[in-house]
């Protein structure tokens, strides 16, 4: 049942974002053990996520994201995270 739920989740993500499950899994694997206190690592992750999502991230947005991530200032619940991104 868990495998079926994961498959369904990936199907929903692909349907809503056009991101292929394999690409998402590769991203997740690349984050495993990543040092989010290292600015270069954080910038690379932001670039990878933006590329995967097909979105452009301005230098200001990237700088704001880097600062927030490195200072542990990113909301963890979806509602707050959504509001946070809308304000950026």
NORSUL-V31304 format. One record per helix or strand of 2 or more residues. SS is the DSSP state (alpha for helix, beta for strand). FROM is the first residue (numbers start at 1). TO is the last residue. If there is no record, write none. Layout:
SS	FROM	TO
SS	FROM	TO
This chain:
alpha	2	17
alpha	21	31
alpha	39	53
alpha	59	70
alpha	78	87
